[in-house]
Amino acid sequence: MPRAQRAYRDGMTAAGDTWPENIEVRPVGGGEIEAFLDVFETAWGFTPDGEQRRRTGAVVAGESLLGAFADDGMAGTVMSFALELTVPGQVQMPMAGVSYVAVHPLRRRRGIMRELMRYQFDELHARGVPVAGLGASEAGIYGRFGYGPATWDSTWRLARGAARGLADRDSACCLELVDAPAALELFPAVHEQARRFQVGDVRTYPGRWHDLIGDDRHRGRHFLLCRDDDGRPGGYAIYRLEREDRYSPHAAVIVDHLIACTDAAYRSLWAYLADLDLTDWVVASGRPEHEPLRWALADSRQPTAHSHRRPRSPVGTAGRSSGRAEPQALRG
């Protein structure tokens, strides 16, 4: 038996064999969404305002929500977004984006998460969903269920001016700064086009664009759009400036998201970000480990001096063996 399946089997032993508490896992009904959010927010220590709570409820309402019930109430939560994963050959594969994993702090260490994972994998198998993926806050938890690192990401730090001359002078790319409503209208289609050609990328889950663009907490973000020579959006960057004080000439350009559909757009966006006045550095997190930027620079050592790598997006497949859903860990 593969190691991932053994890990899954060991981790999925029946909670009832160890804990006296009876745990029932079942889909969460429409009238139980408030309780679902209560458990999740309590476990994470979140205190959203009324508008944030309403928006979150609207995002999760149409998804596959599961609750673990013990004694007189909900004790744990998990859900999955219906996503698509790009695999070799530019083929789109259904994928469950697992999220909202939480156990109430008064119900910990009772096998509740184990029961949630077991039920969810069985449900995904029944629905014919072949892959489940998540971005883990504590990655070490999920190996027992068959998950494993699917890829790596890095944080790059690039000195100002290091990308001068990067943009193709013969390119007709046009850069413009747009406001949040325009970004919400234009950026999702650019990402959807780009991710279909990037193996391992997934369709953006509901609510993600509001987190990146439309939340009042992110008023300091700037939205840079790159149009191709025919005027169509071909790339974008979402960035902000971190300055020592209001009028300091020293600032870091923090790149929160950058997507390009063409090489010309990619070069133009980075050339702009790495040569802003009154800045010293560009810092970009969550970038591919094999970011092509460094090979496009005159000095390929520039963006690697301060880079680091970390595992990202543990992924497993939902399969079935011996009457149980047993995921195979994917590693990349």
C-alpha positions as CSV (number, residue, x, y, z in Angstrom):
1,M,0.0,0.0,0.0
2,P,1.4,3.4,-0.9
3,R,2.7,5.5,2.0
4,A,0.0,8.2,1.5
5,Q,-2.8,5.5,1.7
6,R,-1.2,4.1,4.9
7,A,-1.0,7.5,6.4
8,Y,-4.6,8.1,5.5
9,R,-5.7,4.7,7.0
10,D,-3.8,5.4,10.2
11,G,-5.2,8.9,10.5
12,M,-8.8,7.9,9.7
13,T,-9.3,5.3,12.4
14,A,-12.8,5.7,13.9
15,A,-13.0,8.5,16.4
16,G,-15.6,6.4,18.3
17,D,-12.9,3.8,19.1
18,T,-11.0,6.5,21.1
19,W,-13.5,9.1,22.3
20,P,-16.8,8.4,24.1
21,E,-18.5,11.4,22.5
22,N,-20.8,10.6,19.6
23,I,-20.0,12.7,16.5
24,E,-22.4,13.2,13.6
25,V,-21.1,14.7,10.4
26,R,-23.6,15.9,7.9
27,P,-24.3,18.7,5.3
28,V,-25.1,22.1,6.8
29,G,-28.5,23.4,6.0
30,G,-29.3,27.0,5.0
31,G,-30.6,27.8,8.5
32,E,-27.3,26.6,10.0
33,I,-24.9,28.9,8.2
34,E,-24.8,31.3,11.1
35,A,-23.8,28.5,13.4
36,F,-21.2,27.3,10.9
37,L,-19.6,30.8,10.8
38,D,-19.8,31.0,14.6
39,V,-17.7,27.9,15.0
40,F,-15.2,28.9,12.4
41,E,-14.7,32.4,13.7
42,T,-14.5,31.2,17.3
43,A,-11.8,28.7,16.4
44,W,-9.7,31.3,14.6
45,G,-10.4,34.2,16.9
46,F,-12.0,36.3,14.1
47,T,-14.3,39.2,15.0
48,P,-15.8,40.4,11.7
49,D,-18.2,43.3,11.5
50,G,-21.7,42.9,10.2
51,E,-20.9,43.6,6.6
52,Q,-18.0,41.1,6.5
53,R,-20.2,38.5,8.2
54,R,-22.9,39.0,5.6
55,R,-20.5,38.8,2.7
56,T,-18.9,35.7,4.0
57,G,-22.3,34.0,4.5
58,A,-23.2,34.9,0.9
59,V,-19.9,33.3,-0.4
60,V,-20.2,30.0,1.4
61,A,-24.0,29.6,1.0
62,G,-23.7,28.0,-2.4
63,E,-20.9,25.7,-1.6
64,S,-20.6,22.2,0.0
65,L,-20.6,22.8,3.8
66,L,-20.2,20.1,6.3
67,G,-20.7,20.3,10.1
68,A,-19.7,18.0,12.9
69,F,-22.3,17.9,15.6
70,A,-21.7,16.7,19.1
71,D,-24.0,16.8,22.1
72,D,-26.2,19.9,21.6
73,G,-24.5,21.8,18.8
74,M,-22.0,22.2,16.0
75,A,-18.5,21.5,17.0
76,G,-16.5,21.5,13.7
77,T,-16.6,22.8,10.2
78,V,-15.2,22.1,6.7
79,M,-16.3,23.1,3.2
80,S,-15.2,22.8,-0.4
81,F,-15.3,25.2,-3.3
82,A,-16.0,23.7,-6.7
83,L,-12.8,24.6,-8.6
84,E,-10.9,23.6,-11.7
85,L,-7.3,22.6,-11.9
86,T,-5.1,22.9,-15.0
87,V,-3.2,19.7,-15.7
88,P,-0.7,18.9,-18.5
89,G,-2.2,19.3,-21.9
90,Q,-4.1,22.4,-20.7
91,V,-6.9,20.0,-19.6
92,Q,-9.3,21.2,-16.9
93,M,-9.9,18.8,-14.0
94,P,-12.6,19.2,-11.3
95,M,-11.0,20.0,-7.9
96,A,-12.4,20.6,-4.5
97,G,-10.9,23.6,-2.8
98,V,-11.1,22.6,0.8
99,S,-11.5,25.5,3.2
100,Y,-13.1,26.7,6.5
101,V,-11.5,23.8,8.5
102,A,-12.1,24.4,12.2
103,V,-12.9,22.8,15.4
104,H,-14.5,24.7,18.3
105,P,-11.8,25.3,21.0
106,L,-13.9,23.5,23.6
107,R,-14.2,20.4,21.4
108,R,-10.6,19.8,20.4
109,R,-8.7,16.5,20.6
110,R,-11.9,14.4,20.2
111,G,-11.5,13.1,16.7
112,I,-13.9,15.7,15.2
113,M,-11.5,16.8,12.4
114,R,-10.8,13.2,11.5
115,E,-14.5,12.5,11.1
116,L,-14.9,15.7,9.0
117,M,-12.1,14.7,6.7
118,R,-13.4,11.1,6.3
119,Y,-16.9,12.3,5.5
120,Q,-15.7,14.9,3.0
121,F,-13.5,12.5,1.1
122,D,-16.4,10.0,0.8
123,E,-18.7,12.7,-0.4
124,L,-16.2,13.9,-3.0
125,H,-15.7,10.4,-4.3
126,A,-19.5,10.0,-4.6
127,R,-19.7,13.2,-6.6
128,G,-16.8,12.1,-8.9
129,V,-14.4,14.8,-7.8
130,P,-10.9,13.4,-8.4
131,V,-8.7,16.0,-6.6
132,A,-8.9,17.9,-3.3
133,G,-6.5,20.7,-2.5
134,L,-6.0,23.3,0.3
135,G,-3.6,25.9,1.5
136,A,-2.8,24.7,5.1
137,S,-2.0,27.1,7.9
138,E,-0.5,24.0,9.7
139,A,0.6,21.7,7.0
140,G,1.8,19.0,9.4
141,I,-1.8,18.2,10.3
142,Y,-2.9,17.0,6.9
143,G,-0.4,14.3,6.1
144,R,-2.3,11.8,8.2
145,F,-5.2,12.2,5.7
146,G,-3.1,11.7,2.6
147,Y,-2.3,15.3,1.7
148,G,1.2,16.3,0.7
149,P,3.0,19.3,-0.8
150,A,2.0,19.9,-4.4
151,T,4.3,22.8,-5.2
152,W,6.5,25.5,-3.7
153,D,6.4,29.2,-3.7
154,S,9.0,31.8,-3.0
155,T,9.4,35.4,-1.8
156,W,11.6,37.5,-4.1
157,R,13.3,40.7,-3.3
158,L,14.6,42.9,-6.1
159,A,16.5,46.2,-5.8
160,R,15.1,49.2,-7.5
161,G,16.5,49.6,-11.0
162,A,17.4,46.0,-11.4
163,A,14.8,45.6,-14.1
164,R,15.6,48.6,-16.2
165,G,15.5,47.7,-19.8
166,L,13.3,44.7,-19.1
167,A,10.3,45.9,-21.1
168,D,10.4,45.3,-24.8
169,R,10.8,48.7,-26.5
170,D,9.2,47.3,-29.6
171,S,6.1,46.2,-27.7
172,A,2.9,48.3,-27.9
173,C,1.9,47.4,-24.3
174,C,0.1,50.2,-22.5
175,L,0.1,50.5,-18.7
176,E,-2.6,52.3,-16.8
177,L,-3.6,52.6,-13.2
178,V,-7.2,51.8,-12.7
179,D,-9.6,52.1,-9.7
180,A,-11.0,49.2,-7.7
181,P,-14.3,48.9,-9.7
182,A,-12.4,48.7,-13.0
183,A,-10.0,46.1,-11.5
184,L,-13.0,44.0,-10.2
185,E,-14.4,44.1,-13.7
186,L,-11.2,43.4,-15.7
187,F,-8.8,41.4,-13.6
188,P,-10.8,38.1,-13.2
189,A,-11.0,37.5,-16.9
190,V,-7.2,38.1,-17.3
191,H,-6.5,35.6,-14.5
192,E,-8.9,33.0,-16.0
193,Q,-7.2,33.3,-19.4
194,A,-3.7,33.0,-17.9
195,R,-4.4,30.1,-15.5
196,R,-5.6,27.8,-18.2
197,F,-2.1,27.8,-19.6
198,Q,-0.4,27.3,-16.2
199,V,-0.2,23.7,-15.0
200,G,-1.2,23.6,-11.4
201,D,-3.2,26.8,-11.3
202,V,-6.8,26.8,-10.3
203,R,-10.0,28.8,-11.0
204,T,-10.3,31.6,-8.4
205,Y,-12.7,30.7,-5.6
206,P,-15.7,33.0,-4.9
207,G,-14.9,36.0,-2.8
208,R,-11.2,36.0,-3.7
209,W,-11.4,39.1,-5.8
210,H,-13.1,41.0,-3.0
211,D,-10.3,40.0,-0.7
212,L,-7.7,41.2,-3.2
213,I,-9.4,44.4,-4.5
214,G,-12.7,45.4,-2.9
215,D,-12.2,45.2,0.8
216,D,-11.9,48.5,2.7
217,R,-9.0,47.1,4.6
218,H,-6.9,47.3,1.4
219,R,-7.4,51.0,0.4
220,G,-3.7,51.4,0.0
221,R,-3.5,49.0,-2.9
222,H,-2.8,50.1,-6.4
223,F,-4.2,48.3,-9.5
224,L,-2.0,48.3,-12.6
225,L,-3.4,47.1,-15.9
226,C,-1.4,46.2,-19.0
227,R,-3.2,46.3,-22.3
228,D,-1.9,44.6,-25.4
229,D,-1.4,46.4,-28.7
230,D,-5.0,45.7,-29.6
231,G,-6.3,47.2,-26.4
232,R,-7.3,44.0,-24.7
233,P,-6.2,43.5,-21.1
234,G,-3.1,41.2,-21.1
235,G,-1.9,41.4,-17.5
236,Y,-2.2,43.1,-14.2
237,A,-0.4,43.8,-10.9
238,I,-1.8,44.6,-7.5
239,Y,0.7,46.3,-5.3
240,R,1.1,48.7,-2.3
241,L,3.9,50.9,-0.9
242,E,5.3,50.4,2.6
243,R,7.1,53.5,3.7
244,E,9.0,54.3,6.9
245,D,7.0,57.5,7.3
246,R,4.7,59.6,5.2
247,Y,7.3,61.6,3.4
248,S,10.3,59.2,3.6
249,P,12.1,58.6,0.3
250,H,12.6,55.0,1.3
251,A,9.8,52.5,0.6
252,A,9.3,48.9,-0.5
253,V,6.9,48.0,-3.3
254,I,4.9,45.0,-2.1
255,V,3.5,43.0,-4.9
256,D,0.4,41.1,-3.8
257,H,-0.6,39.6,-7.1
258,L,0.8,39.7,-10.7
259,I,-0.6,37.8,-13.6
260,A,0.4,38.1,-17.3
261,C,-0.9,36.4,-20.4
262,T,2.0,37.4,-22.6
263,D,5.7,37.8,-22.3
264,A,5.4,41.4,-23.3
265,A,2.9,42.1,-20.5
266,Y,5.0,40.2,-18.0
267,R,8.1,42.3,-18.8
268,S,6.2,45.6,-18.8
269,L,4.6,45.0,-15.4
270,W,7.9,44.1,-13.7
271,A,9.8,46.9,-15.3
272,Y,7.3,49.4,-13.9
273,L,7.2,47.9,-10.4
274,A,11.0,47.8,-10.1
275,D,11.6,51.4,-11.1
276,L,9.2,53.5,-9.1
277,D,10.5,56.7,-7.6
278,L,11.1,57.0,-3.9
279,T,11.4,53.3,-3.5
280,D,14.3,50.9,-2.7
281,W,13.0,47.4,-3.1
282,V,10.3,45.3,-4.7
283,V,9.1,42.4,-2.5
284,A,6.8,39.7,-4.1
285,S,5.5,36.8,-2.0
286,G,3.7,33.7,-3.2
287,R,5.6,33.7,-6.5
288,P,6.6,30.5,-8.4
289,E,9.8,28.9,-7.2
290,H,11.0,29.0,-10.8
291,E,10.0,32.6,-11.5
292,P,11.1,33.5,-15.0
293,L,11.9,37.1,-14.0
294,R,15.5,36.3,-12.9
295,W,16.4,34.9,-16.2
296,A,15.1,38.0,-18.0
297,L,17.3,40.3,-16.0
298,A,20.8,41.4,-17.0
299,D,22.0,40.1,-13.6
300,S,20.1,36.9,-12.8
301,R,21.5,36.9,-9.2
302,Q,19.5,40.0,-8.3
303,P,16.2,38.5,-7.2
304,T,17.6,35.4,-5.6
305,A,19.7,36.9,-2.8
306,H,16.7,37.2,-0.4
307,S,14.5,34.5,-1.7
308,H,13.2,31.6,0.3
309,R,10.9,28.7,-0.5
310,R,8.1,27.1,1.4
311,P,5.6,24.3,0.6
312,R,2.3,25.4,-0.8
313,S,-1.1,24.0,-1.4
314,P,-1.1,20.4,-0.1
315,V,-3.1,18.4,-2.6
316,G,-4.6,14.9,-2.5
317,T,-6.9,12.9,-4.7
318,A,-10.1,11.5,-3.5
319,G,-10.3,7.8,-4.3
320,R,-11.8,4.7,-2.7
321,S,-10.3,1.5,-1.4
322,S,-11.6,-1.1,1.0
323,G,-14.9,0.8,1.3
324,R,-13.2,4.1,2.3
325,A,-12.1,7.2,0.4
326,E,-8.3,7.1,0.5
327,P,-6.5,10.0,-1.1
328,Q,-3.2,9.7,-2.9
329,A,-0.8,12.5,-2.0
330,L,0.4,14.5,-5.0
331,R,3.9,15.9,-4.9
332,G,5.5,18.4,-7.2
